[in-house]
Amino acid sequence: MRSGRPAPPTQRDNIEAVAMDMWEPHIQSVRTHLPHGGAKIVFDKFHIVKHLHEAVDKVRRTEHRVLLRQADQRLGGAHRRTRAAN
């Protein structure tokens, strides 16, 4: 499949898993060209962790904005307090 041409059916039928990043064109290609392709996709650990960190950061930022609107400074300046204590 790398050359742009699908692998012959005999090779496609023997593929058990396809490791990849989370780029949608790659996902769609595997789903299109492999029997039960969606069930054979394995995302690499780097991209899983990256998406997890982005999701946690998004929640943290949202929570921080809510707390600031309530004049709650618990999350603000924590790095300055830690440095000052050292």
Residue frames as qw, qx, qy, qz and C-alpha x, y, z in Angstrom:
[[0.000, 0.886, 0.465, 0.000, 0.00, 0.00, 0.00],
 [0.393, -0.648, 0.061, 0.650, 2.99, 2.30, 0.49],
 [0.316, -0.036, 0.534, 0.783, 3.56, 2.77, -3.26],
 [0.371, 0.246, -0.024, -0.895, 0.04, 4.08, -3.70],
 [0.614, 0.042, -0.639, -0.461, -1.17, 0.77, -5.09],
 [0.781, -0.369, 0.266, -0.427, -3.19, -1.53, -2.85],
 [0.219, -0.368, 0.904, 0.020, -1.52, -4.79, -1.91],
 [0.455, -0.007, -0.772, -0.444, -2.82, -7.89, -3.69],
 [0.736, -0.404, -0.116, -0.531, -5.82, -9.54, -1.98],
 [0.872, -0.100, -0.442, 0.184, -3.71, -12.46, -0.73],
 [0.409, 0.175, -0.424, 0.789, -1.44, -10.06, 1.15],
 [0.322, -0.408, 0.058, -0.853, -4.30, -7.88, 2.40],
 [0.817, -0.339, -0.337, -0.323, -6.08, -10.89, 3.87],
 [0.797, -0.100, -0.443, 0.399, -2.99, -11.77, 5.95],
 [0.124, 0.457, -0.281, 0.835, -2.54, -8.33, 7.54],
 [0.468, -0.476, -0.709, 0.230, -3.39, -8.56, 11.24],
 [0.268, -0.828, -0.268, 0.413, -2.64, -4.99, 12.37],
 [0.456, 0.614, 0.108, 0.635, -1.58, -1.63, 10.98],
 [0.445, -0.584, -0.266, 0.624, 0.33, 0.75, 13.27],
 [0.290, 0.582, 0.290, 0.703, -0.08, 4.43, 12.41],
 [0.039, -0.085, -0.323, 0.942, -0.54, 7.96, 13.67],
 [0.236, 0.546, 0.704, -0.389, -4.03, 9.44, 13.91],
 [0.119, 0.320, -0.339, -0.876, -4.04, 11.19, 10.53],
 [0.665, 0.337, 0.403, -0.531, -7.54, 10.74, 9.09],
 [0.632, 0.544, -0.401, -0.379, -6.41, 9.91, 5.49],
 [0.148, 0.343, -0.924, 0.082, -4.35, 6.98, 6.84],
 [0.414, 0.094, 0.756, -0.498, -7.33, 5.74, 8.84],
 [0.683, 0.472, 0.117, -0.545, -9.66, 5.99, 5.86],
 [0.455, 0.531, -0.666, -0.260, -7.18, 4.22, 3.58],
 [0.033, -0.174, 0.962, -0.206, -6.90, 1.24, 5.92],
 [0.511, 0.277, 0.594, -0.556, -10.68, 1.10, 6.34],
 [0.630, 0.561, -0.135, -0.520, -11.14, 1.24, 2.57],
 [0.516, 0.545, -0.636, -0.178, -8.44, -1.18, 1.45],
 [0.111, 0.223, -0.939, 0.239, -8.36, -3.86, 4.16],
 [0.591, -0.402, -0.625, -0.314, -11.07, -6.32, 5.08],
 [0.624, -0.691, -0.348, 0.105, -12.21, -5.31, 8.59],
 [0.495, 0.469, -0.184, 0.708, -9.62, -2.53, 8.39],
 [0.302, -0.737, 0.087, -0.599, -11.08, -0.45, 11.21],
 [0.867, -0.485, 0.041, -0.103, -10.53, -3.31, 13.66],
 [0.889, 0.093, -0.052, 0.445, -6.89, -3.67, 12.58],
 [0.214, 0.791, -0.135, 0.557, -5.78, -0.12, 13.30],
 [0.701, -0.490, -0.285, 0.433, -3.30, 0.36, 16.16],
 [0.105, 0.954, -0.046, 0.276, -2.40, 3.96, 17.01],
 [0.625, 0.258, -0.454, 0.580, 1.16, 4.64, 18.10],
 [0.517, -0.561, -0.497, 0.414, 1.75, 5.47, 21.75],
 [0.284, -0.089, -0.018, 0.954, 3.22, 8.92, 21.07],
 [0.205, -0.299, -0.377, -0.852, 0.00, 10.18, 19.46],
 [0.539, -0.556, -0.627, -0.082, -2.22, 8.60, 22.11],
 [0.498, -0.445, -0.358, 0.653, -0.26, 10.40, 24.86],
 [0.138, 0.059, 0.162, 0.975, -0.23, 13.65, 22.87],
 [0.352, -0.465, -0.505, -0.637, -4.03, 13.62, 22.55],
 [0.591, -0.547, -0.560, 0.196, -4.40, 12.75, 26.23],
 [0.405, -0.275, -0.196, 0.849, -2.19, 15.68, 27.26],
 [0.051, -0.222, -0.309, -0.923, -4.12, 18.05, 24.98],
 [0.475, -0.550, -0.585, -0.359, -7.43, 16.94, 26.51],
 [0.571, -0.513, -0.450, 0.456, -6.16, 17.34, 30.08],
 [0.286, -0.105, -0.006, 0.952, -4.75, 20.78, 29.25],
 [0.202, -0.401, -0.456, -0.769, -8.06, 21.87, 27.71],
 [0.563, -0.620, -0.543, -0.063, -9.94, 20.85, 30.88],
 [0.543, -0.362, -0.286, 0.702, -7.33, 22.55, 33.08],
 [0.132, 0.105, 0.161, 0.972, -7.61, 25.81, 31.13],
 [0.370, -0.522, -0.517, -0.569, -11.42, 25.71, 31.27],
 [0.618, -0.576, -0.493, 0.208, -11.41, 25.06, 35.01],
 [0.438, -0.189, -0.147, 0.867, -8.90, 27.86, 35.55],
 [0.069, -0.312, -0.293, -0.901, -11.13, 30.35, 33.69],
 [0.529, -0.596, -0.531, -0.289, -14.14, 29.31, 35.80],
 [0.626, -0.473, -0.382, 0.489, -12.14, 29.73, 39.01],
 [0.302, 0.016, 0.017, 0.953, -10.81, 33.14, 37.94],
 [0.254, -0.492, -0.405, -0.728, -14.38, 34.35, 37.29],
 [0.660, -0.631, -0.398, -0.083, -15.12, 33.37, 40.90],
 [0.065, -0.866, 0.365, -0.336, -12.00, 35.25, 42.10],
 [0.908, -0.350, 0.225, 0.044, -10.45, 31.92, 43.10],
 [0.250, 0.827, -0.500, -0.064, -6.66, 31.98, 42.62],
 [0.838, -0.318, 0.442, -0.022, -5.92, 28.33, 43.51],
 [0.858, 0.275, 0.305, 0.310, -4.55, 27.54, 40.06],
 [0.353, 0.888, -0.045, 0.291, -3.02, 30.92, 39.31],
 [0.013, 0.836, -0.449, 0.316, 0.60, 31.52, 40.13],
 [0.939, -0.332, 0.085, -0.019, 1.30, 28.06, 41.53],
 [0.818, 0.298, -0.120, 0.478, 4.70, 28.03, 39.81],
 [0.103, 0.716, -0.246, 0.645, 5.60, 31.37, 41.46],
 [0.683, -0.610, 0.191, -0.353, 4.59, 30.12, 44.92],
 [0.982, -0.067, 0.003, 0.175, 6.68, 26.98, 44.46],
 [0.602, 0.499, -0.180, 0.597, 9.75, 28.95, 43.37],
 [0.184, -0.749, 0.219, -0.597, 9.38, 31.38, 46.25],
 [0.850, -0.481, 0.104, -0.188, 9.24, 28.51, 48.76],
 [0.920, 0.132, -0.100, 0.355, 12.56, 27.11, 47.49]]
